[in-house]
């Protein structure tokens, strides 16, 4: 009887941890905005590995608040319903600090 209870609890625990790990959002760090479509409430972005995706935003205010534009380098969080739930603008990809031309080395 004790063994059956232990096995049942182990199965429940495994099922819970599996569902918890599947219930996480996806984050795309270093994506580049390709198009902002306020009328359709979508963002088209290119991932760092070159895949282009168009997804709706979870909250339409996200497009106005973040003032996103083509070429912006961002981090995007996508919820389980394949909607963009959070956007953070990052520094421009590939730029290095500019040296002062008047400084001699």
WOQUITA-V956192 format. One record per helix or strand. SS is the DSSP state (hx for helix, st for strand). FROM is the first residue (numbers start at 1). TO is the last residue. If there is no record, write none. Layout:
# WOQUITA-V956192
ss=SS from=FROM to=TO
ss=SS from=FROM to=TO
This chain:
# WOQUITA-V956192
ss=hx from=2 to=22
ss=st from=26 to=37
ss=st from=42 to=46
ss=st from=52 to=57
ss=hx from=61 to=66
ss=st from=73 to=78
ss=st from=83 to=89
